[in-house]
Amino acid sequence: MSNLLKGSMVKTMNLKDAVEGIEYVIRNIETDDEELDAFLFSLGCYSGEKITVVSHLTGCCVVSIKDARYSIDNQLAEAIEI
């Protein structure tokens, strides 16, 4: 099996679907807002960075990035691919 085919079999999911307590790597962030992208980058939320969902709450999820915790609403969580 070629590497290209193997790579296409990797399931991409978003942060809203993440299992609590498991460390993931951010693959991509899909937003159309440059200010939001810059804000997320300032938090350490960018492609290649590790992220863990601490808990899923109604309307948001609490994530751990580096040594900090943040609350991210579900709409944004859906834009963060892991």
Secondary structure as UniProt FT lines:
FT   HELIX           3..8
FT   HELIX           15..17
FT   TURN            20..21
FT   STRAND          23..25
FT   STRAND          28..29
FT   HELIX           34..43
FT   TURN            47..48
FT   STRAND          50..57
FT   TURN            58..59
FT   STRAND          60..65
FT   TURN            66..67
FT   STRAND          68..73
FT   HELIX           74..79
FT   STRAND          80..81
//
